[in-house]
């Protein structure tokens, strides 16, 4: 029986690449797309390959990125433009198959099993079309399932094709760390380490019942992935699930000690989240706050909103109230993430608040704010709470640890 041919196409440094297409003078320069771009306390949302080589990481404060890379060019995000470029990429993919499943704005799976051309040829044509027609590069993974196709696109960057075949996948995949596997996050990786499992091969070889006893149902899924047993289909165009959440988070360069500091970080994060929701035409019916304390323990809570929203201020207020209600502050916070959840089309009807002026007015206001920021810069208009010196805390001395981020 013929094996499936699944591609995973990942646009390299997507935000920064699009900005370079819009402004060719940025080519060959280290670029970071940042919230509050003109302010040293903004957050890095994306970075170019040159910035990455200099040590710039997503989630860093602007001043920290500048310290690592003094020549860094910092620019504000333009999510509506990124969405347009994403649609143009999807149009290229649709030339080859009707099974195109997005994974965020910059990634897609394609099932080309029934196409007369070999998967490798299609992958090279995708690279050439993206570069020639849109001006960005993509890395493409090829495999017999979705999980290994994504793994392949991550293995060689930028602008590369990596093939992981059924025959010999163990030689390629099993030596990699578990964290490279789809849906194996930090918390899961740490739990696997307690079982002496560090590589995908060790995960695949470990007794399934022991994995499940520690990780539950997710452990069974990861064990199957490690053994190449993913048979999930690639959704047809228009059939893929709507994004389940839009979130952003950072690992803070200084631990957050109180609600005042945490509230400022949440407000900074929601500026990006609100803009993304508006670019995608979505609204949220709930929020989720995830905390990693300074002992690296994770805590997560969520709640529904009284009224669905795209408004950054509403999301920040709900997230702050949720954190205040649920977190006891026995330990400082190392990392903080806020996600807009239970998403729906922004055109869906909803019951408006008895006391508010209506979500429609807020959408118009924040849409106007987006346009002002695009024209005059990210810092041309912003919440009063982000003015002055009470934005993101600067670092305090502590033992060095590798910086990381969540998105």
C-alpha positions in Angstrom: 0.0 0.0 0.0 1.3 3.4 -1.0 2.4 5.6 2.0 0.8 9.0 2.6 2.8 12.0 1.4 2.3 14.8 4.0 4.1 18.2 3.7 4.5 20.8 6.5 5.4 24.2 5.2 6.7 26.7 7.7 7.4 30.3 6.7 10.8 31.3 8.1 10.7 34.3 10.5 7.4 35.1 9.1 6.6 38.5 10.6 10.2 39.8 10.1 10.2 38.4 6.6 7.0 40.2 5.6 8.4 43.4 7.0 11.5 43.0 4.9 9.3 42.5 1.8 7.4 45.7 2.7 10.7 47.6 3.3 13.6 46.1 1.2 16.1 48.3 3.0 15.7 45.9 6.0 17.3 43.1 3.9 20.5 41.8 5.4 19.8 43.5 8.7 18.8 42.1 12.1 15.1 42.8 12.6 12.7 42.3 15.5 9.0 42.9 15.4 8.0 44.2 18.8 5.0 45.4 20.7 5.5 49.0 21.9 8.3 49.1 19.3 9.6 52.6 20.2 9.7 51.8 23.9 12.5 50.0 25.6 10.0 48.0 27.7 8.2 46.5 24.7 8.3 42.8 24.0 9.9 40.9 21.1 7.1 39.2 19.1 9.3 37.8 16.3 12.8 38.1 15.0 14.8 37.6 11.8 17.4 34.9 11.3 20.2 37.4 11.8 18.6 38.6 15.1 18.2 35.0 16.2 21.9 34.3 15.6 22.7 37.3 17.8 20.8 35.8 20.6 17.5 37.7 20.3 14.6 35.6 21.5 10.8 35.9 21.4 9.5 37.3 24.7 12.6 39.4 25.5 12.1 43.1 26.4 13.2 45.5 23.7 16.1 46.8 25.8 17.4 43.3 26.4 17.3 42.5 22.7 19.1 45.8 21.9 21.8 44.9 24.4 22.5 41.6 22.7 22.2 43.1 19.2 23.0 46.9 19.2 22.3 47.1 15.4 18.8 45.5 15.8 16.1 47.3 13.9 12.9 47.3 16.0 9.5 47.7 14.2 5.9 47.4 15.2 3.6 44.5 14.2 1.1 44.7 11.3 -1.1 41.7 11.9 -3.6 42.6 9.1 -0.7 42.5 6.6 0.6 39.2 7.9 -2.9 37.7 7.5 -2.9 38.9 3.8 0.5 37.2 3.2 -0.8 34.1 4.9 -3.7 34.0 2.5 -1.4 34.4 -0.5 0.6 31.4 0.8 -2.6 29.3 1.1 -3.4 30.2 -2.6 -0.1 28.6 -3.6 -0.7 25.5 -1.6 -4.2 25.1 -3.1 -2.6 24.7 -6.5 -1.5 21.2 -5.4 -4.3 19.9 -3.2 -7.6 20.7 -1.5 -6.2 19.3 1.7 -4.5 22.3 3.3 -4.7 22.6 7.1 -3.4 25.8 8.7 -1.4 25.7 11.9 -1.2 29.4 12.8 -0.6 32.1 10.2 2.7 30.9 9.0 2.4 27.1 8.9 0.3 24.6 7.0 0.0 20.8 6.4 -0.7 19.6 2.9 -1.7 16.1 1.9 -0.3 15.5 -1.6 -0.7 11.7 -1.6 -2.8 11.8 -4.7 -0.8 14.3 -6.7 1.1 12.8 -9.7 4.3 14.7 -8.8 6.6 13.3 -6.1 6.4 15.0 -2.8 10.0 16.2 -3.0 9.3 18.0 -6.3 6.2 19.7 -4.9 8.2 20.8 -1.8 10.9 22.4 -4.0 8.2 24.1 -6.1 6.6 25.5 -3.0 9.9 27.0 -1.9 10.4 28.5 -5.3 6.9 30.0 -5.5 7.0 31.5 -2.0 10.3 33.1 -2.8 9.6 34.2 -6.3 5.9 35.3 -5.9 5.8 36.5 -2.3 9.4 37.2 -1.4 9.6 35.0 1.7 11.3 31.6 2.3 9.8 28.5 3.7 11.1 25.3 5.2 9.2 22.1 4.2 9.1 18.8 6.0 8.0 15.7 4.1 6.8 12.5 5.8 4.2 9.8 6.0 2.3 11.6 8.9 1.6 15.1 10.1 3.8 14.9 13.3 7.0 13.9 11.5 6.3 16.3 8.6 6.3 19.2 11.1 9.3 17.8 12.8 11.1 17.8 9.4 10.3 21.4 8.7 11.8 22.4 12.1 15.1 20.4 11.5 16.6 22.6 8.8 16.0 26.4 8.7 15.8 28.6 6.8 14.8 27.7 3.3 15.2 23.9 3.3 13.5 20.6 2.6 13.8 17.7 5.0 12.3 14.2 4.3 11.5 11.7 7.0 10.5 8.4 5.5 9.0 5.4 7.2 12.0 3.3 6.4 14.7 4.7 8.6 12.7 7.3 10.5 14.2 5.9 13.8 17.7 6.9 12.7 16.5 10.4 12.1 13.9 11.0 14.8 14.8 8.9 17.8 18.0 10.7 18.7 16.2 14.1 19.0 15.0 15.5 22.4 11.4 14.8 23.4 10.8 18.6 23.4 11.1 18.5 19.6 7.9 16.4 19.4 4.6 18.2 18.7 2.7 19.0 21.9 5.5 18.0 24.2 5.9 21.2 26.1 8.1 22.2 29.0 6.0 20.7 31.7 5.6 17.4 29.9 9.3 17.3 29.1 10.2 17.8 32.8 7.8 15.0 33.8 9.4 12.6 31.2 12.8 13.4 32.7 11.6 12.0 36.0 11.2 8.7 34.2 14.7 8.9 32.7 13.3 9.8 29.3 15.2 12.4 27.4 15.0 11.5 23.7 12.1 10.6 21.4 13.6 7.1 21.0 13.6 6.6 24.8 10.0 7.7 24.9 9.1 5.2 22.1 10.8 2.3 23.9 9.4 3.0 27.3 6.4 0.9 28.5 3.2 2.6 27.5 1.5 2.0 30.8 4.3 3.8 32.7 4.0 6.8 30.4 0.2 6.9 30.9 0.5 6.7 34.7 2.5 9.9 34.6 1.0 11.8 31.7 -2.4 10.3 31.3 -4.1 10.3 27.9 -1.6 12.8 26.5 1.2 10.3 27.3 -0.4 7.7 25.1 -0.7 10.2 22.3 3.0 11.2 22.6 4.1 7.6 22.8 2.2 6.9 19.5 3.8 9.9 17.9 7.3 8.8 18.9 6.6 5.4 17.3 5.4 7.0 14.1 1.7 6.0 14.7 0.1 9.3 13.9 -2.7 8.7 11.3 -4.6 12.0 11.8 -5.9 13.3 8.5 -5.1 16.7 6.9 -8.3 18.7 6.9 -9.7 20.0 3.6 -9.7 23.7 2.8 -12.4 25.3 4.9 -12.9 22.2 7.1 -10.0 22.9 9.5 -10.9 23.7 13.0 -11.0 27.4 13.8 -8.2 28.6 16.0 -9.0 27.5 19.6 -7.1 30.2 21.2 -4.9 33.3 20.6 -2.3 33.9 23.2 1.0 35.4 24.1 3.4 35.0 27.0 6.8 35.8 28.2 9.4 34.5 30.5 10.2 37.6 32.5 13.8 38.8 32.8 13.0 39.6 36.5 10.5 37.7 38.6 7.2 39.3 39.1 6.6 40.0 42.8 3.1 41.4 43.0 -0.2 42.0 41.2 0.8 45.5 40.1 3.8 44.1 38.1 1.8 41.2 36.8 -1.1 43.5 35.7 1.3 45.6 33.7 2.7 42.6 31.9 -0.8 41.2 31.2 -1.8 44.6 29.7 1.3 44.6 27.5 0.5 41.0 26.3 -3.1 41.8 25.4 -2.2 44.6 23.1 -0.8 42.0 20.7 -3.6 39.5 21.4 -6.4 42.1 20.7 -4.7 43.1 17.4 -4.4 39.4 16.3 -8.1 38.8 17.1 -9.1 41.7 15.0 -6.9 40.7 12.1 -8.4 37.2 12.2 -11.9 38.4 12.6 -12.4 36.6 15.9 -13.7 37.4 19.3 -13.2 35.5 22.7 -15.7 34.2 25.1 -13.1 33.4 27.7 -9.6 34.0 29.0 -6.9 31.7 30.3 -4.0 32.7 32.5 -1.0 30.4 32.9 1.7 31.0 35.4 5.1 29.4 35.9 6.5 30.3 39.3 10.2 30.6 40.1 10.4 26.9 41.1 9.2 26.1 37.6 5.8 24.8 38.7 2.9 25.5 36.3 -0.5 26.8 37.3 -3.4 27.5 34.9 -6.9 28.9 35.3 -9.7 30.1 32.9 -13.0 31.7 33.1 -15.8 32.8 30.7 -16.5 36.5 29.9 -19.8 38.1 30.4 -19.6 39.5 26.8 -17.4 38.2 23.9 -14.7 40.7 23.1 -11.7 41.6 20.9 -10.8 44.4 23.3 -7.3 44.3 24.8 -8.4 46.2 27.8 -11.3 43.8 28.6 -9.0 40.8 28.2 -6.3 42.4 30.4 -8.9 43.2 33.1 -10.4 39.7 33.0 -6.9 38.1 33.2 -5.8 40.4 36.0 -9.0 39.6 38.0 -8.6 35.9 37.4 -4.9 36.0 38.5 -5.8 38.1 41.6 -8.5 35.6 42.6 -6.5 32.4 42.0 -2.8 33.0 42.6 -1.7 33.2 46.2 1.7 34.7 45.6 3.5 32.2 47.8 6.2 32.3 45.1 7.2 35.0 42.6 6.2 34.5 38.9 8.9 33.6 36.4 6.6 33.3 33.3 3.2 34.6 32.5 0.8 33.8 29.5 -2.6 35.1 28.7 -4.8 33.4 26.1 -8.1 34.4 24.5 -10.1 31.2 24.4 -13.5 29.9 23.2 -13.1 31.8 20.0 -15.9 32.5 17.5 -16.4 34.6 14.4 -16.6 38.3 15.4 -19.8 38.6 13.4 -21.6 36.2 15.8 -24.5 37.8 17.7 -24.1 38.2 21.5 -26.0 39.4 24.5 -24.6 42.9 25.3 -24.0 44.2 28.8 -26.9 46.0 30.4 -24.4 48.7 31.5 -22.0 49.0 28.6 -22.1 50.9 25.4 -21.8 47.8 23.2 -19.0 45.7 21.8 -19.5 47.3 18.4 -18.2 50.7 19.6 -15.2 49.1 21.2 -14.3 47.3 17.9 -14.5 50.5 16.0 -12.3 52.3 18.6 -9.7 49.5 18.7 -9.8 49.2 14.9 -9.1 52.9 14.6 -6.2 52.5 17.1 -4.7 49.7 14.9 -4.7 52.0 11.9 -3.1 54.9 13.9 -0.4 52.5 15.1 0.3 51.2 11.6 0.6 54.7 10.3 2.4 56.5 13.1 4.1 53.7 15.0 3.2 51.3 17.8 3.9 53.9 20.5 1.8 56.6 18.9 -1.2 55.5 21.1 -1.2 53.2 24.0 -2.8 52.5 27.4 -1.9 55.1 30.1 -0.7 52.2 32.3 2.1 51.5 29.9 3.4 55.1 30.1 6.3 56.2 32.3 8.5 53.7 34.1 6.0 51.1 35.3 6.0 48.8 32.4 8.0 45.6 32.4 10.4 45.1 35.3 14.1 45.3 34.6 16.2 42.4 35.8 17.4 41.9 39.3 20.5 39.8 40.1 19.9 36.0 40.2 21.5 32.8 39.0 21.7 32.7 35.2 19.2 30.5 33.4 18.5 30.1 29.6 15.9 32.6 28.4 12.7 31.1 27.0 9.3 32.2 25.8 5.8 30.9 25.3 3.4 31.9 22.4 
